């Protein structure tokens, strides 16, 4: 009888443990909060025509990029950084410490209310929004 009670206690504690949302889930939570009537479009390849004409389309565009961590801290902003895969001149910063060589997937959420290519309103990686 004691064994059954112990097993039930373990099952109860597992069932009530909160789960950490994935980066993908955080993207949709952010968009649902700030742009509830917008469609979310997630992409990996940049489309100049689409991105330069996105204002007034009721669509939030989210670019996904993978990068390789340098394992170093940037002296200007104190953040860990890495290079976007295939683009060694393009640096990205992370929301927390990432060991050298680790691959990080970042979600860049663009402002849907204008057409500026550099108007990123939020970045999500490592289960953190910034």
C-alpha positions as CSV (number, residue, x, y, z in Angstrom):
1,X,0.0,0.0,0.0
2,X,2.8,2.4,0.8
3,X,4.4,1.8,-2.6
4,X,1.2,2.8,-4.4
5,X,1.0,6.1,-2.4
6,X,4.6,6.9,-3.2
7,X,4.0,6.3,-6.9
8,X,0.9,8.5,-6.9
9,X,2.9,11.3,-5.2
10,X,5.5,11.2,-7.9
11,X,2.9,11.2,-10.7
12,X,1.2,14.2,-9.0
13,X,4.5,16.2,-8.7
14,X,5.3,15.5,-12.4
15,X,1.9,16.6,-13.5
16,X,2.1,19.9,-11.7
17,X,5.6,20.8,-12.8
18,X,5.3,23.9,-15.0
19,X,6.8,23.5,-18.5
20,X,9.0,26.1,-20.1
21,X,7.6,27.2,-23.4
22,X,9.7,26.7,-26.5
23,X,11.0,29.6,-28.5
24,X,8.4,28.7,-31.2
25,X,5.6,28.9,-28.6
26,X,6.9,32.2,-27.3
27,X,6.8,33.7,-30.8
28,X,3.1,32.9,-31.1
29,X,2.4,34.1,-27.5
30,X,4.1,37.4,-28.3
31,X,2.2,37.9,-31.5
32,X,-1.1,36.9,-29.9
33,X,-0.5,39.5,-27.2
34,X,0.6,42.5,-29.3
35,X,-0.9,41.7,-32.7
36,X,-4.0,39.5,-32.0
37,X,-5.7,39.9,-35.4
38,X,-2.6,39.3,-37.4
39,X,-1.3,36.3,-39.3
40,X,2.1,35.0,-38.3
41,X,4.5,34.1,-41.2
42,X,7.7,32.3,-40.2
43,X,10.5,32.2,-42.8
44,X,14.2,31.3,-43.2
45,X,15.0,32.8,-46.6
46,X,14.8,36.6,-47.0
47,X,12.3,37.7,-49.7
48,X,13.1,41.3,-50.5
49,X,9.7,42.0,-52.3
50,X,7.6,40.6,-49.4
51,X,9.6,42.3,-46.7
52,X,9.6,45.7,-48.4
53,X,5.8,45.6,-48.8
54,X,4.7,44.1,-45.5
55,X,3.1,47.1,-43.9
56,X,-0.7,47.1,-43.8
57,X,-0.9,43.4,-44.6
58,X,-2.0,42.3,-41.1
59,X,0.9,39.8,-41.1
60,X,3.8,39.5,-38.6
61,X,6.9,38.2,-40.3
62,X,9.3,36.2,-38.2
63,X,12.8,35.3,-39.5
64,X,14.5,32.2,-38.1
65,X,18.3,32.1,-38.2
66,X,20.7,29.6,-36.9
67,X,24.1,30.7,-35.5
68,X,27.2,29.2,-34.0
69,X,28.2,30.5,-30.6
70,X,31.7,32.0,-30.3
71,X,31.5,31.4,-26.5
72,X,32.7,35.0,-26.0
73,X,31.2,38.1,-24.4
74,X,31.0,41.3,-26.4
75,X,32.8,44.0,-24.6
76,X,30.3,46.7,-25.8
77,X,27.1,45.1,-24.5
78,X,28.2,42.3,-22.2
79,X,26.3,39.6,-24.2
80,X,27.4,36.3,-25.6
81,X,27.5,36.3,-29.4
82,X,27.9,34.1,-32.4
83,X,28.0,34.1,-36.2
84,X,24.9,33.4,-38.3
85,X,25.5,30.1,-40.2
86,X,26.9,30.8,-43.7
87,X,27.4,34.5,-43.0
88,X,30.6,34.9,-41.0
89,X,30.4,38.7,-41.2
90,X,27.0,38.8,-39.6
91,X,27.1,38.7,-35.8
92,X,24.1,38.0,-33.5
93,X,23.8,38.3,-29.7
94,X,22.1,35.8,-27.3
95,X,19.8,36.2,-24.3
96,X,22.0,34.0,-22.1
97,X,25.4,32.3,-21.9
98,X,26.0,29.8,-24.8
99,X,29.0,27.6,-24.9
100,X,31.4,27.8,-27.8
101,X,30.3,25.8,-30.8
102,X,26.7,25.4,-29.8
103,X,24.0,26.1,-32.4
104,X,21.4,28.6,-31.5
105,X,18.1,29.2,-33.3
106,X,16.9,32.8,-33.0
107,X,13.5,34.2,-34.0
108,X,13.5,37.8,-35.2
109,X,10.1,39.4,-35.1
110,X,9.7,42.3,-37.5
111,X,7.5,45.3,-37.0
112,X,4.4,44.6,-39.2
113,X,3.4,48.3,-39.3
114,X,6.2,49.5,-41.6
115,X,8.6,48.2,-44.3
116,X,12.0,48.9,-42.7
117,X,14.2,45.9,-43.1
118,X,16.0,46.6,-39.8
119,X,12.9,47.2,-37.6
120,X,13.1,44.1,-35.4
121,X,10.7,44.6,-32.5
122,X,11.6,41.4,-30.6
123,X,14.1,38.5,-30.6
124,X,13.5,35.2,-29.0
125,X,16.2,32.5,-28.3
126,X,17.0,30.3,-25.4
127,X,13.4,30.5,-24.2
128,X,13.8,34.2,-23.5
129,X,12.2,37.3,-25.2
130,X,14.2,40.5,-25.6
